[in-house]
Amino acid sequence: MTRVALIDDHESVRLGLEAACARAKTKEVVFSGSTVTEYIQWRAFSGAAPADVVVLDLTLGDGTTVRENVTRLVSDGSSVIIHSVADRPAAVREALAAGAAGVVSKSSPIDDVIAAVRTVARGEPLNNVEWASAVEGDREFADAQLSAREREVLRLYAAGLPLKVVADRLGVAYSTAKENITRVRVKYVEVGRPAPTKVDLLRRAMEDGILAQSAADPENVVRGG
């Protein structure tokens, strides 16, 4: 029996999925609620094991981001399927980058959602060819076309090093390193992905594979100059 959690701030969606899981007879809905925090609190209070699969709405009404929600759920030990409308490809990419197993459109037949749960529960990835195409064509994640030097400056700076240390490490003048970061910011603005703060640059570096998520220290990023 696959243990499923449903997290969506629309009760009607959850009720429909609960009924479909009941009909499938191989899926047990162990939690149904509107936020990831509610689910984590339920886990702590009940002592229940993590759900095998969490079906998660892309955008919840509590102000959380899809990246933080997916990260919390994956870290807690569940596989995550994003259940979403098809108008937020940028957020879909964030979800997949954070470790979601795949995405199922809310316009899909409900049997497709149940089939997706079955696939992910077996440890198999979902086939998201149409979603990958949408993400690749999204201007918000267009390639900023950074030069090799700009990528290297961004990698070190986004990892938390002060700009002066970045310049010293690369053997260039501070003014040169600063100019590189300025050009990086301009290029991201030009492709519709502005990065006005250092934390924003960290996000862009991780999104574009310039910096691995595990290599960044958020505290250093905030402190670094």
C-alpha positions, -999 to 999 in steps of 0.1 A, spaced: 0 0 0 15 33 -11 11 60 16 2 94 0 0 129 14 -20 156 -4 -10 192 1 -31 218 -17 -49 249 -4 -80 240 -25 -101 215 -6 -121 204 -36 -88 193 -53 -78 173 -22 -112 157 -20 -111 146 -56 -76 131 -52 -87 114 -20 -116 97 -38 -94 86 -66 -68 71 -42 -96 53 -25 -109 38 -58 -73 27 -66 -73 5 -35 -35 5 -35 -31 41 -22 -37 52 13 -41 89 20 -24 94 53 -26 132 53 -46 159 35 -40 196 42 -32 230 29 4 236 39 37 218 42 40 231 78 7 214 87 21 181 73 54 184 92 35 192 124 12 162 118 43 140 114 59 153 146 26 149 166 16 115 153 50 99 150 39 86 116 65 77 90 70 100 60 45 95 32 59 76 3 46 102 -22 35 138 -15 13 154 -42 20 191 -38 3 221 -52 29 244 -70 17 275 -52 2 275 -17 -15 304 0 8 307 30 35 327 13 60 298 10 80 291 -22 78 259 -41 116 255 -37 114 255 1 84 233 2 99 206 -20 132 208 -2 115 203 32 95 173 19 124 156 2 146 162 32 119 146 53 121 114 32 92 117 7 91 117 -30 73 148 -44 50 152 -74 40 187 -83 3 190 -92 0 223 -111 -16 244 -138 6 249 -168 12 287 -165 42 287 -142 71 270 -160 97 291 -140 83 277 -107 81 242 -122 118 244 -129 125 255 -93 105 225 -81 124 201 -102 157 217 -93 148 213 -56 143 175 -61 107 170 -72 102 137 -90 81 152 -117 50 173 -125 14 164 -134 -9 191 -148 -41 199 -130 -58 197 -164 -48 160 -167 -73 132 -161 -73 122 -124 -62 87 -134 -30 102 -148 -23 116 -113 -28 82 -98 -6 66 -124 21 92 -116 19 83 -79 23 47 -88 53 54 -110 71 76 -84 63 51 -56 82 25 -77 112 48 -77 109 57 -114 111 92 -128 80 107 -145 82 114 -182 79 152 -183 89 159 -219 62 185 -224 71 202 -192 108 202 -200 99 219 -233 79 246 -216 107 252 -191 134 254 -218 113 280 -237 107 301 -206 123 335 -209 127 337 -171 153 310 -174 170 320 -206 207 316 -208 225 348 -198 255 339 -220 281 346 -194 318 345 -204 342 320 -188 356 348 -166 322 361 -156 311 326 -146 342 321 -125 338 354 -107 301 346 -102 309 311 -89 333 324 -62 312 355 -53 279 336 -51 296 309 -29 301 336 -2 335 351 -8 339 389 -5 346 405 -39 382 415 -29 390 379 -20 375 368 -54 398 393 -71 428 381 -52 421 345 -59 417 351 -96 447 374 -98 428 404 -111 422 439 -98 392 445 -75 378 469 -101 379 441 -127 361 417 -105 335 444 -97 330 451 -134 325 414 -140 297 412 -114 281 443 -129 281 428 -163 267 396 -149 238 415 -133 232 434 -166 231 402 -186 206 386 -162 184 416 -165 185 414 -202 171 379 -202 144 387 -177 161 372 -147 172 401 -125 197 395 -97 200 428 -77 213 412 -45 240 387 -37 214 361 -26 197 366 -61 231 359 -77 234 328 -56 201 316 -69 210 323 -105 244 305 -101 226 274 -88 198 275 -114 224 276 -142 247 249 -127 275 274 -121 275 265 -84 262 234 -67 236 240 -40 258 221 -15 288 244 -22 270 276 -10 269 289 25 239 312 27 252 329 59 285 337 41 265 349 10 246 374 32 277 385 51 301 387 21 307 420 4 
